[in-house]
Amino acid sequence: MRSIWRTLDPGLARDIGLVCLADGVVGLSYGAISVGGGLPLWVPILLSVVVFAGASQFLFVGIVAAGGSPIAAMVAGLLVNSRHVAFGLAVSDVIGGGWRRWLGSHVMTDENVAFAMGQDDLKHKRAAYWAGGLGIFVCWNIGVVAGGLAGSVITDTDVFGLDAAFPAVLLALVLPALRDRSTRTAALVGVVIALAATPFLPAGLPVLFALVGLLFYRAQKPAVEVSR
């Protein structure tokens, strides 16, 4: 693990650390919501260790807490996690073989896949993937245990702003990219479209419609070196 952090660029290590911290806060919210909703403490902890998929875990707990069937909740969680099939194909070479493939598949998240694919060579991709995956796994589970223990006290996570912590950290990470005028234009168009569609569409669809903003993005052309 020490060699992984030595391989990472300091800026990338900082970004991974921030995302791990944010995921830990979201795990705190998940643990509190689960126990506050009437589930025993061992349920969110077991799901976090064995399943380790935040969106699916939130969905499972929400359906069960609302009186839905655990089987229906499991199927819904599998559908949400189906995107990991494509992720696995994209990072197959990054994870490696043998026991690393089993462990690497288990700690696969949207975040560490994105960090890995953003690197140029295989060595740095592997370092980013494992640092992100293992870091998020540890922080998430610590957060779940802490949130579960406090679940009887924190019954409404919105009051403490726990639900807003993860989006706030992601916003901090993308702010440097907004220095580019074309990126700002695309982001602004996407925000306007999402806000306008929110009152009329089910949750989740406005964000997808915000992708229309990419039509207004123009990639910068690399400078051409002229030999004399």
C-alpha positions as CSV (number, residue, x, y, z in Angstrom):
1,M,0.0,0.0,0.0
2,R,2.9,2.3,0.7
3,S,4.3,1.8,-2.8
4,I,0.9,2.6,-4.2
5,W,0.8,6.0,-2.5
6,R,4.4,6.7,-3.6
7,T,3.4,6.1,-7.2
8,L,0.5,8.5,-7.1
9,D,0.9,12.2,-8.1
10,P,0.4,14.4,-4.9
11,G,-2.6,16.1,-6.5
12,L,-4.2,12.8,-7.4
13,A,-3.6,11.4,-3.9
14,R,-5.3,14.5,-2.4
15,D,-8.3,14.1,-4.7
16,I,-8.6,10.4,-3.8
17,G,-8.3,11.2,-0.1
18,L,-11.1,13.7,-0.4
19,V,-13.4,11.3,-2.1
20,C,-12.6,8.6,0.5
21,L,-13.5,11.1,3.2
22,A,-16.7,12.0,1.4
23,D,-17.7,8.4,1.0
24,G,-17.1,7.8,4.7
25,V,-19.5,10.6,5.5
26,V,-22.1,9.1,3.1
27,G,-21.5,5.7,4.9
28,L,-22.2,7.5,8.1
29,S,-25.5,8.7,6.7
30,Y,-26.3,5.2,5.4
31,G,-25.7,3.5,8.7
32,A,-27.8,6.1,10.5
33,I,-30.7,5.8,8.1
34,S,-30.6,2.0,8.2
35,V,-30.7,1.7,12.0
36,G,-33.0,4.7,12.4
37,G,-35.4,3.0,10.0
38,G,-35.7,0.0,12.2
39,L,-33.1,-2.4,10.9
40,P,-30.6,-4.1,13.3
41,L,-27.1,-2.8,13.2
42,W,-25.6,-6.0,11.7
43,V,-27.7,-5.6,8.5
44,P,-26.0,-2.4,7.1
45,I,-22.6,-3.6,8.3
46,L,-23.0,-7.0,6.6
47,L,-24.2,-5.3,3.4
48,S,-21.3,-2.9,3.4
49,V,-18.7,-5.7,3.8
50,V,-20.2,-8.3,1.5
51,V,-22.0,-6.2,-1.1
52,F,-20.1,-2.9,-0.9
53,A,-22.2,-0.9,-3.4
54,G,-23.5,2.4,-2.0
55,A,-26.4,3.0,-4.4
56,S,-27.6,-0.5,-4.2
57,Q,-27.4,-0.6,-0.4
58,F,-29.4,2.7,-0.1
59,L,-32.0,1.2,-2.5
60,F,-32.2,-2.1,-0.6
61,V,-32.7,-0.4,2.7
62,G,-35.2,2.0,1.3
63,I,-37.3,-0.7,-0.2
64,V,-37.2,-3.0,2.9
65,A,-37.9,-0.1,5.3
66,A,-40.9,0.9,3.2
67,G,-42.3,-2.6,3.6
68,G,-41.1,-4.0,0.3
69,S,-39.9,-7.6,-0.3
70,P,-36.2,-8.3,0.3
71,I,-36.2,-10.2,-3.0
72,A,-37.5,-7.2,-4.9
73,A,-34.9,-5.0,-3.1
74,M,-32.2,-7.5,-4.1
75,V,-33.3,-7.5,-7.8
76,A,-33.4,-3.7,-7.9
77,G,-29.9,-3.5,-6.4
78,L,-28.6,-5.9,-9.0
79,L,-30.1,-3.8,-11.8
80,V,-28.4,-0.7,-10.4
81,N,-25.1,-2.4,-10.2
82,S,-25.3,-3.8,-13.7
83,R,-23.1,-0.9,-14.8
84,H,-20.2,-2.7,-13.1
85,V,-20.1,-5.2,-16.0
86,A,-18.9,-2.5,-18.3
87,F,-16.5,-1.1,-15.6
88,G,-15.0,-4.6,-15.2
89,L,-14.2,-4.8,-18.9
90,A,-12.7,-1.4,-18.9
91,V,-10.3,-2.1,-16.0
92,S,-9.6,-5.8,-16.5
93,D,-5.9,-5.2,-17.3
94,V,-5.6,-2.7,-14.4
95,I,-6.9,-5.2,-11.8
96,G,-4.6,-8.0,-12.7
97,G,-5.1,-11.7,-12.3
98,G,-5.3,-14.3,-9.5
99,W,-6.4,-13.1,-6.1
100,R,-6.1,-9.5,-7.2
101,R,-9.0,-10.0,-9.7
102,W,-11.3,-11.2,-6.9
103,L,-10.4,-8.4,-4.5
104,G,-10.2,-5.8,-7.2
105,S,-13.7,-6.7,-8.4
106,H,-15.0,-6.4,-4.9
107,V,-13.6,-2.9,-4.3
108,M,-14.7,-1.6,-7.7
109,T,-16.6,1.7,-7.5
110,D,-17.5,4.4,-9.9
111,E,-14.9,6.6,-8.3
112,N,-11.8,4.4,-8.4
113,V,-12.6,3.3,-12.0
114,A,-12.8,7.0,-13.0
115,F,-9.5,7.8,-11.2
116,A,-7.8,4.8,-12.9
117,M,-9.0,5.6,-16.4
118,G,-7.8,9.2,-16.0
119,Q,-4.2,8.0,-15.8
120,D,-1.8,7.6,-18.8
121,D,0.1,4.4,-18.1
122,L,-0.7,1.1,-16.5
123,K,1.5,1.6,-13.4
124,H,-0.3,4.8,-12.5
125,K,-3.7,3.4,-13.4
126,R,-3.2,0.5,-11.0
127,A,-2.0,2.8,-8.2
128,A,-5.1,5.0,-8.6
129,Y,-7.4,2.1,-8.8
130,W,-6.2,0.3,-5.7
131,A,-5.7,3.4,-3.6
132,G,-9.2,4.6,-4.4
133,G,-10.8,1.2,-4.0
134,L,-9.2,0.2,-0.7
135,G,-9.4,3.7,0.7
136,I,-13.1,4.0,-0.1
137,F,-13.8,0.5,1.3
138,V,-12.1,1.3,4.7
139,C,-13.7,4.8,5.0
140,W,-17.1,3.6,3.9
141,N,-17.3,0.7,6.4
142,I,-15.9,2.9,9.3
143,G,-18.6,5.4,8.5
144,V,-21.4,2.8,8.4
145,V,-20.4,1.4,11.8
146,A,-20.2,4.9,13.3
147,G,-23.6,5.9,11.7
148,G,-25.3,2.7,12.8
149,L,-24.2,3.2,16.4
150,A,-25.5,6.8,16.3
151,G,-28.7,5.8,14.4
152,S,-30.9,6.0,17.5
153,V,-29.8,9.6,18.0
154,I,-29.5,10.9,14.4
155,T,-32.9,10.0,13.0
156,D,-32.9,12.7,10.3
157,T,-29.6,13.0,8.5
158,D,-30.9,16.0,6.5
159,V,-30.8,18.1,9.7
160,F,-27.0,17.5,10.0
161,G,-26.4,18.0,6.3
162,L,-24.9,14.5,5.9
163,D,-26.8,14.0,2.6
164,A,-25.0,17.1,1.1
165,A,-21.5,16.2,2.1
166,F,-20.7,13.9,-0.9
167,P,-22.0,16.3,-3.6
168,A,-20.1,19.2,-1.9
169,V,-16.8,17.3,-2.2
170,L,-17.4,16.4,-5.8
171,L,-18.1,20.0,-6.6
172,A,-14.8,21.0,-5.0
173,L,-13.1,18.4,-7.2
174,V,-14.6,19.7,-10.5
175,L,-14.1,23.4,-9.8
176,P,-10.6,23.6,-11.3
177,A,-12.0,22.2,-14.6
178,L,-14.4,25.1,-14.8
179,R,-11.6,27.5,-15.5
180,D,-12.0,26.5,-19.1
181,R,-14.7,28.7,-20.8
182,S,-16.0,25.8,-23.0
183,T,-16.4,23.6,-19.9
184,R,-18.2,26.3,-18.0
185,T,-20.6,26.8,-20.9
186,A,-21.4,23.1,-21.1
187,A,-21.8,22.8,-17.3
188,L,-24.1,25.9,-17.2
189,V,-26.3,24.5,-20.0
190,G,-26.6,21.2,-18.2
191,V,-27.5,22.8,-14.9
192,V,-30.2,24.9,-16.5
193,I,-31.7,21.9,-18.3
194,A,-31.7,19.8,-15.2
195,L,-33.3,22.5,-13.1
196,A,-36.0,23.1,-15.7
197,A,-36.8,19.4,-16.0
198,T,-36.8,18.6,-12.3
199,P,-40.5,19.7,-11.6
200,F,-41.8,17.6,-14.5
201,L,-39.6,14.4,-14.6
202,P,-39.0,11.6,-12.1
203,A,-35.9,11.7,-9.9
204,G,-32.8,10.7,-11.9
205,L,-34.0,11.7,-15.4
206,P,-33.1,15.5,-15.1
207,V,-29.5,14.6,-14.5
208,L,-29.5,12.5,-17.7
209,F,-31.0,15.3,-19.7
210,A,-28.2,17.5,-18.4
211,L,-25.9,15.6,-20.7
212,V,-27.2,17.8,-23.5
213,G,-24.8,20.4,-22.2
214,L,-22.0,18.3,-23.8
215,L,-23.2,19.4,-27.2
216,F,-21.9,22.9,-26.2
217,Y,-18.4,21.7,-25.3
218,R,-15.5,22.2,-27.6
219,A,-12.3,20.5,-26.8
220,Q,-9.2,22.6,-27.0
221,K,-6.9,21.8,-29.9
222,P,-3.4,20.9,-28.8
223,A,-0.7,23.3,-29.8
224,V,1.2,22.3,-32.8
225,E,5.0,22.5,-32.6
226,V,6.5,23.9,-35.8
227,S,10.0,22.7,-36.6
228,R,12.3,25.2,-38.2
